[in-house]
Structures are given as C-alpha cells and as structure tokens.
C-alpha cells in the first residue's frame, strides 16, 4: 500500500535559528505541542464534558556540539542564553511545503562528551507563544 500523499521522510529540512542555517549540525528538530485536556463524566450513560486548553509548544533539538565561535549552534545558544531567538522549521524542503516560524528561549547545551564519540546534545527549548504555520514560498 502506498504511503499517504502527505507522508515524508525527514531529510534535508530547513532549520534556521537566529537567521542562520544549522541543518548540518542537527540530527533532530521537532516542534511538540502539549495540549492539556480535561474531561469529566456526567450521570447520563454516555455523558461527558471536555475542555481543551491552549497548546504549549516546545522545540526538541539534538545534534553535534559545535562550539566554534560564529559557526557552531552550541556556541550560538550559549552566547544567547536567556534571550528569545527566531526560528524557522520546514521539515520537507520545497515551495508549497509547510513551514513554522516561531521564537524560542535560547539556553546553553551540553559541553563535552564521551571518549571516542562525537560530542552531542539533545535538549528541549521553550517556545514563546505559538508557531505560525504557512506554506513556504
């Protein structure tokens, strides 16, 4: 059976942070919505009342810890700790594909690593407000 028309494999995505592309340093870039839902059953057989709250968004990033000044994402995040930075994420490249523009709170990532392995990081960043989704030009 063929994949659904909108299905895709994440490869060659667009990810800019502070206006700079860091796709070559990342292995994961994923926006996650935490949408609290509260339900209560009522006394009728199939009765319920449900409320869905506004989503709180986070950005999960993982990648290589590049600390080279004016090049590395790890260095950029450390230098901009506690600041709000602009992000664009487009998982599937190309005109007409979905893109999300948003702002996140920068903070430092792991420094160092394990013997014989690339130094990496895997962390979550808070998103300021909600992403704006649009079709890429």
mmCIF file of the C-alpha atoms, coordinates in Angstrom:
data_MODEL
# 
_entry.id   MODEL 
# 
loop_
_atom_site.group_PDB 
_atom_site.id 
_atom_site.type_symbol 
_atom_site.label_atom_id 
_atom_site.label_alt_id 
_atom_site.label_comp_id 
_atom_site.label_asym_id 
_atom_site.label_entity_id 
_atom_site.label_seq_id 
_atom_site.pdbx_PDB_ins_code 
_atom_site.Cartn_x 
_atom_site.Cartn_y 
_atom_site.Cartn_z 
_atom_site.occupancy 
_atom_site.B_iso_or_equiv 
_atom_site.pdbx_formal_charge 
_atom_site.auth_seq_id 
_atom_site.auth_comp_id 
_atom_site.auth_asym_id 
_atom_site.auth_atom_id 
_atom_site.pdbx_PDB_model_num 
ATOM 1   C CA . UNK A 1 1   ? 0.000   0.000  0.000  1.00 0.00 ? 1   UNK A CA 1 
ATOM 2   C CA . UNK A 1 2   ? 1.442   3.440  -0.885 1.00 0.00 ? 2   UNK A CA 1 
ATOM 3   C CA . UNK A 1 3   ? 2.173   5.999  1.801  1.00 0.00 ? 3   UNK A CA 1 
ATOM 4   C CA . UNK A 1 4   ? -0.389  8.748  2.387  1.00 0.00 ? 4   UNK A CA 1 
ATOM 5   C CA . UNK A 1 5   ? 0.098   11.644 -0.033 1.00 0.00 ? 5   UNK A CA 1 
ATOM 6   C CA . UNK A 1 6   ? 1.443   13.982 2.656  1.00 0.00 ? 6   UNK A CA 1 
ATOM 7   C CA . UNK A 1 7   ? 3.814   11.466 4.286  1.00 0.00 ? 7   UNK A CA 1 
ATOM 8   C CA . UNK A 1 8   ? 7.526   12.203 4.097  1.00 0.00 ? 8   UNK A CA 1 
ATOM 9   C CA . UNK A 1 9   ? 10.900  11.102 5.387  1.00 0.00 ? 9   UNK A CA 1 
ATOM 10  C CA . UNK A 1 10  ? 12.778  13.859 7.197  1.00 0.00 ? 10  UNK A CA 1 
ATOM 11  C CA . UNK A 1 11  ? 15.789  14.672 5.049  1.00 0.00 ? 11  UNK A CA 1 
ATOM 12  C CA . UNK A 1 12  ? 17.329  17.957 4.039  1.00 0.00 ? 12  UNK A CA 1 
ATOM 13  C CA . UNK A 1 13  ? 14.957  20.065 6.191  1.00 0.00 ? 13  UNK A CA 1 
ATOM 14  C CA . UNK A 1 14  ? 15.205  23.823 6.534  1.00 0.00 ? 14  UNK A CA 1 
ATOM 15  C CA . UNK A 1 15  ? 16.092  24.902 10.092 1.00 0.00 ? 15  UNK A CA 1 
ATOM 16  C CA . UNK A 1 16  ? 17.328  28.393 10.806 1.00 0.00 ? 16  UNK A CA 1 
ATOM 17  C CA . UNK A 1 17  ? 17.953  29.806 14.255 1.00 0.00 ? 17  UNK A CA 1 
ATOM 18  C CA . UNK A 1 18  ? 18.703  33.488 14.563 1.00 0.00 ? 18  UNK A CA 1 
ATOM 19  C CA . UNK A 1 19  ? 18.724  33.681 10.760 1.00 0.00 ? 19  UNK A CA 1 
ATOM 20  C CA . UNK A 1 20  ? 21.499  31.071 10.304 1.00 0.00 ? 20  UNK A CA 1 
ATOM 21  C CA . UNK A 1 21  ? 21.026  27.564 8.901  1.00 0.00 ? 21  UNK A CA 1 
ATOM 22  C CA . UNK A 1 22  ? 22.150  24.830 11.301 1.00 0.00 ? 22  UNK A CA 1 
ATOM 23  C CA . UNK A 1 23  ? 20.780  21.768 9.468  1.00 0.00 ? 23  UNK A CA 1 
ATOM 24  C CA . UNK A 1 24  ? 24.331  20.394 9.025  1.00 0.00 ? 24  UNK A CA 1 
ATOM 25  C CA . UNK A 1 25  ? 24.797  20.294 12.832 1.00 0.00 ? 25  UNK A CA 1 
ATOM 26  C CA . UNK A 1 26  ? 21.413  18.826 13.825 1.00 0.00 ? 26  UNK A CA 1 
ATOM 27  C CA . UNK A 1 27  ? 20.088  15.267 13.902 1.00 0.00 ? 27  UNK A CA 1 
ATOM 28  C CA . UNK A 1 28  ? 16.649  16.164 15.298 1.00 0.00 ? 28  UNK A CA 1 
ATOM 29  C CA . UNK A 1 29  ? 14.394  19.220 15.055 1.00 0.00 ? 29  UNK A CA 1 
ATOM 30  C CA . UNK A 1 30  ? 10.825  18.672 16.236 1.00 0.00 ? 30  UNK A CA 1 
ATOM 31  C CA . UNK A 1 31  ? 8.092   21.033 17.435 1.00 0.00 ? 31  UNK A CA 1 
ATOM 32  C CA . UNK A 1 32  ? 5.970   19.405 20.150 1.00 0.00 ? 32  UNK A CA 1 
ATOM 33  C CA . UNK A 1 33  ? 2.548   20.599 21.294 1.00 0.00 ? 33  UNK A CA 1 
ATOM 34  C CA . UNK A 1 34  ? 1.467   19.880 24.858 1.00 0.00 ? 34  UNK A CA 1 
ATOM 35  C CA . UNK A 1 35  ? -2.312  20.290 24.748 1.00 0.00 ? 35  UNK A CA 1 
ATOM 36  C CA . UNK A 1 36  ? -3.932  19.760 28.164 1.00 0.00 ? 36  UNK A CA 1 
ATOM 37  C CA . UNK A 1 37  ? -7.365  18.133 28.014 1.00 0.00 ? 37  UNK A CA 1 
ATOM 38  C CA . UNK A 1 38  ? -9.733  17.749 30.967 1.00 0.00 ? 38  UNK A CA 1 
ATOM 39  C CA . UNK A 1 39  ? -12.813 15.526 30.881 1.00 0.00 ? 39  UNK A CA 1 
ATOM 40  C CA . UNK A 1 40  ? -15.467 14.680 33.430 1.00 0.00 ? 40  UNK A CA 1 
ATOM 41  C CA . UNK A 1 41  ? -18.198 12.071 33.176 1.00 0.00 ? 41  UNK A CA 1 
ATOM 42  C CA . UNK A 1 42  ? -21.732 13.086 33.938 1.00 0.00 ? 42  UNK A CA 1 
ATOM 43  C CA . UNK A 1 43  ? -24.541 10.932 35.304 1.00 0.00 ? 43  UNK A CA 1 
ATOM 44  C CA . UNK A 1 44  ? -26.136 10.086 31.962 1.00 0.00 ? 44  UNK A CA 1 
ATOM 45  C CA . UNK A 1 45  ? -24.905 6.828  30.350 1.00 0.00 ? 45  UNK A CA 1 
ATOM 46  C CA . UNK A 1 46  ? -22.640 8.401  27.731 1.00 0.00 ? 46  UNK A CA 1 
ATOM 47  C CA . UNK A 1 47  ? -22.356 11.903 29.193 1.00 0.00 ? 47  UNK A CA 1 
ATOM 48  C CA . UNK A 1 48  ? -19.149 13.843 29.406 1.00 0.00 ? 48  UNK A CA 1 
ATOM 49  C CA . UNK A 1 49  ? -17.891 17.408 29.451 1.00 0.00 ? 49  UNK A CA 1 
ATOM 50  C CA . UNK A 1 50  ? -14.477 18.089 27.902 1.00 0.00 ? 50  UNK A CA 1 
ATOM 51  C CA . UNK A 1 51  ? -12.276 21.167 27.760 1.00 0.00 ? 51  UNK A CA 1 
ATOM 52  C CA . UNK A 1 52  ? -9.176  21.509 25.588 1.00 0.00 ? 52  UNK A CA 1 
ATOM 53  C CA . UNK A 1 53  ? -6.689  24.171 26.663 1.00 0.00 ? 53  UNK A CA 1 
ATOM 54  C CA . UNK A 1 54  ? -4.300  26.168 24.502 1.00 0.00 ? 54  UNK A CA 1 
ATOM 55  C CA . UNK A 1 55  ? -1.210  24.222 23.418 1.00 0.00 ? 55  UNK A CA 1 
ATOM 56  C CA . UNK A 1 56  ? 2.156   24.980 24.973 1.00 0.00 ? 56  UNK A CA 1 
ATOM 57  C CA . UNK A 1 57  ? 4.908   24.393 22.434 1.00 0.00 ? 57  UNK A CA 1 
ATOM 58  C CA . UNK A 1 58  ? 8.499   23.204 22.815 1.00 0.00 ? 58  UNK A CA 1 
ATOM 59  C CA . UNK A 1 59  ? 11.280  22.576 20.304 1.00 0.00 ? 59  UNK A CA 1 
ATOM 60  C CA . UNK A 1 60  ? 13.360  19.406 20.624 1.00 0.00 ? 60  UNK A CA 1 
ATOM 61  C CA . UNK A 1 61  ? 16.836  19.710 19.137 1.00 0.00 ? 61  UNK A CA 1 
ATOM 62  C CA . UNK A 1 62  ? 19.660  17.176 19.013 1.00 0.00 ? 62  UNK A CA 1 
ATOM 63  C CA . UNK A 1 63  ? 22.950  17.354 17.198 1.00 0.00 ? 63  UNK A CA 1 
ATOM 64  C CA . UNK A 1 64  ? 26.677  17.807 17.210 1.00 0.00 ? 64  UNK A CA 1 
ATOM 65  C CA . UNK A 1 65  ? 28.092  20.183 19.828 1.00 0.00 ? 65  UNK A CA 1 
ATOM 66  C CA . UNK A 1 66  ? 29.910  22.698 17.635 1.00 0.00 ? 66  UNK A CA 1 
ATOM 67  C CA . UNK A 1 67  ? 31.360  25.382 19.900 1.00 0.00 ? 67  UNK A CA 1 
ATOM 68  C CA . UNK A 1 68  ? 33.367  27.226 17.210 1.00 0.00 ? 68  UNK A CA 1 
ATOM 69  C CA . UNK A 1 69  ? 32.703  30.948 17.500 1.00 0.00 ? 69  UNK A CA 1 
ATOM 70  C CA . UNK A 1 70  ? 30.471  32.415 14.758 1.00 0.00 ? 70  UNK A CA 1 
ATOM 71  C CA . UNK A 1 71  ? 29.832  28.903 13.341 1.00 0.00 ? 71  UNK A CA 1 
ATOM 72  C CA . UNK A 1 72  ? 28.535  26.484 15.947 1.00 0.00 ? 72  UNK A CA 1 
ATOM 73  C CA . UNK A 1 73  ? 24.939  26.182 17.120 1.00 0.00 ? 73  UNK A CA 1 
ATOM 74  C CA . UNK A 1 74  ? 26.105  25.185 20.608 1.00 0.00 ? 74  UNK A CA 1 
ATOM 75  C CA . UNK A 1 75  ? 28.190  28.360 20.765 1.00 0.00 ? 75  UNK A CA 1 
ATOM 76  C CA . UNK A 1 76  ? 25.259  30.463 19.491 1.00 0.00 ? 76  UNK A CA 1 
ATOM 77  C CA . UNK A 1 77  ? 22.849  29.018 22.067 1.00 0.00 ? 77  UNK A CA 1 
ATOM 78  C CA . UNK A 1 78  ? 25.360  29.629 24.877 1.00 0.00 ? 78  UNK A CA 1 
ATOM 79  C CA . UNK A 1 79  ? 26.076  33.198 23.735 1.00 0.00 ? 79  UNK A CA 1 
ATOM 80  C CA . UNK A 1 80  ? 22.323  33.947 23.535 1.00 0.00 ? 80  UNK A CA 1 
ATOM 81  C CA . UNK A 1 81  ? 21.293  32.215 26.761 1.00 0.00 ? 81  UNK A CA 1 
ATOM 82  C CA . UNK A 1 82  ? 18.075  33.633 28.246 1.00 0.00 ? 82  UNK A CA 1 
ATOM 83  C CA . UNK A 1 83  ? 17.248  35.550 25.053 1.00 0.00 ? 83  UNK A CA 1 
ATOM 84  C CA . UNK A 1 84  ? 14.384  34.949 22.657 1.00 0.00 ? 84  UNK A CA 1 
ATOM 85  C CA . UNK A 1 85  ? 15.633  33.964 19.184 1.00 0.00 ? 85  UNK A CA 1 
ATOM 86  C CA . UNK A 1 86  ? 13.772  33.480 15.900 1.00 0.00 ? 86  UNK A CA 1 
ATOM 87  C CA . UNK A 1 87  ? 13.417  30.010 14.382 1.00 0.00 ? 87  UNK A CA 1 
ATOM 88  C CA . UNK A 1 88  ? 12.099  28.679 11.074 1.00 0.00 ? 88  UNK A CA 1 
ATOM 89  C CA . UNK A 1 89  ? 11.481  24.951 10.690 1.00 0.00 ? 89  UNK A CA 1 
ATOM 90  C CA . UNK A 1 90  ? 10.429  23.387 7.397  1.00 0.00 ? 90  UNK A CA 1 
ATOM 91  C CA . UNK A 1 91  ? 10.648  19.578 7.678  1.00 0.00 ? 91  UNK A CA 1 
ATOM 92  C CA . UNK A 1 92  ? 10.158  18.973 3.950  1.00 0.00 ? 92  UNK A CA 1 
ATOM 93  C CA . UNK A 1 93  ? 12.005  21.382 1.647  1.00 0.00 ? 93  UNK A CA 1 
ATOM 94  C CA . UNK A 1 94  ? 10.360  22.962 -1.358 1.00 0.00 ? 94  UNK A CA 1 
ATOM 95  C CA . UNK A 1 95  ? 7.849   25.565 -2.397 1.00 0.00 ? 95  UNK A CA 1 
ATOM 96  C CA . UNK A 1 96  ? 4.352   24.979 -1.026 1.00 0.00 ? 96  UNK A CA 1 
ATOM 97  C CA . UNK A 1 97  ? 5.534   22.746 1.843  1.00 0.00 ? 97  UNK A CA 1 
ATOM 98  C CA . UNK A 1 98  ? 4.537   23.549 5.437  1.00 0.00 ? 98  UNK A CA 1 
ATOM 99  C CA . UNK A 1 99  ? 6.839   25.805 7.393  1.00 0.00 ? 99  UNK A CA 1 
ATOM 100 C CA . UNK A 1 100 ? 6.683   27.009 11.006 1.00 0.00 ? 100 UNK A CA 1 
ATOM 101 C CA . UNK A 1 101 ? 8.074   30.349 12.153 1.00 0.00 ? 101 UNK A CA 1 
ATOM 102 C CA . UNK A 1 102 ? 8.355   30.983 15.888 1.00 0.00 ? 102 UNK A CA 1 
ATOM 103 C CA . UNK A 1 103 ? 10.535  32.261 18.694 1.00 0.00 ? 103 UNK A CA 1 
ATOM 104 C CA . UNK A 1 104 ? 12.256  30.159 21.339 1.00 0.00 ? 104 UNK A CA 1 
ATOM 105 C CA . UNK A 1 105 ? 14.112  30.791 24.563 1.00 0.00 ? 105 UNK A CA 1 
ATOM 106 C CA . UNK A 1 106 ? 17.816  30.055 23.991 1.00 0.00 ? 106 UNK A CA 1 
ATOM 107 C CA . UNK A 1 107 ? 19.877  28.301 26.653 1.00 0.00 ? 107 UNK A CA 1 
ATOM 108 C CA . UNK A 1 108 ? 23.240  26.520 26.778 1.00 0.00 ? 108 UNK A CA 1 
ATOM 109 C CA . UNK A 1 109 ? 23.577  22.885 25.735 1.00 0.00 ? 109 UNK A CA 1 
ATOM 110 C CA . UNK A 1 110 ? 25.893  20.113 26.967 1.00 0.00 ? 110 UNK A CA 1 
ATOM 111 C CA . UNK A 1 111 ? 29.620  20.754 26.785 1.00 0.00 ? 111 UNK A CA 1 
ATOM 112 C CA . UNK A 1 112 ? 31.985  17.782 26.481 1.00 0.00 ? 112 UNK A CA 1 
ATOM 113 C CA . UNK A 1 113 ? 31.195  14.145 25.815 1.00 0.00 ? 113 UNK A CA 1 
ATOM 114 C CA . UNK A 1 114 ? 32.397  10.541 25.845 1.00 0.00 ? 114 UNK A CA 1 
ATOM 115 C CA . UNK A 1 115 ? 35.807  9.201  24.816 1.00 0.00 ? 115 UNK A CA 1 
ATOM 116 C CA . UNK A 1 116 ? 35.914  8.185  21.155 1.00 0.00 ? 116 UNK A CA 1 
ATOM 117 C CA . UNK A 1 117 ? 32.483  9.686  20.362 1.00 0.00 ? 117 UNK A CA 1 
ATOM 118 C CA . UNK A 1 118 ? 31.307  12.928 18.825 1.00 0.00 ? 118 UNK A CA 1 
ATOM 119 C CA . UNK A 1 119 ? 30.248  15.446 21.463 1.00 0.00 ? 119 UNK A CA 1 
ATOM 120 C CA . UNK A 1 120 ? 26.478  15.807 21.096 1.00 0.00 ? 120 UNK A CA 1 
ATOM 121 C CA . UNK A 1 121 ? 23.492  17.408 22.773 1.00 0.00 ? 121 UNK A CA 1 
ATOM 122 C CA . UNK A 1 122 ? 19.801  16.521 22.999 1.00 0.00 ? 122 UNK A CA 1 
ATOM 123 C CA . UNK A 1 123 ? 17.610  19.098 24.718 1.00 0.00 ? 123 UNK A CA 1 
ATOM 124 C CA . UNK A 1 124 ? 14.264  20.873 24.703 1.00 0.00 ? 124 UNK A CA 1 
ATOM 125 C CA . UNK A 1 125 ? 13.652  24.591 24.321 1.00 0.00 ? 125 UNK A CA 1 
ATOM 126 C CA . UNK A 1 126 ? 10.585  26.551 25.335 1.00 0.00 ? 126 UNK A CA 1 
ATOM 127 C CA . UNK A 1 127 ? 8.700   28.261 22.525 1.00 0.00 ? 127 UNK A CA 1 
ATOM 128 C CA . UNK A 1 128 ? 7.484   31.812 23.083 1.00 0.00 ? 128 UNK A CA 1 
ATOM 129 C CA . UNK A 1 129 ? 3.810   31.896 22.080 1.00 0.00 ? 129 UNK A CA 1 
ATOM 130 C CA . UNK A 1 130 ? 2.714   29.636 19.243 1.00 0.00 ? 130 UNK A CA 1 
ATOM 131 C CA . UNK A 1 131 ? 4.290   28.804 15.882 1.00 0.00 ? 131 UNK A CA 1 
ATOM 132 C CA . UNK A 1 132 ? 2.886   30.453 12.769 1.00 0.00 ? 132 UNK A CA 1 
ATOM 133 C CA . UNK A 1 133 ? 2.346   27.778 10.136 1.00 0.00 ? 133 UNK A CA 1 
ATOM 134 C CA . UNK A 1 134 ? 2.364   28.696 6.455  1.00 0.00 ? 134 UNK A CA 1 
ATOM 135 C CA . UNK A 1 135 ? 3.204   27.280 3.049  1.00 0.00 ? 135 UNK A CA 1 
ATOM 136 C CA . UNK A 1 136 ? 6.800   28.019 2.042  1.00 0.00 ? 136 UNK A CA 1 
ATOM 137 C CA . UNK A 1 137 ? 7.310   30.324 -0.917 1.00 0.00 ? 137 UNK A CA 1 
# 
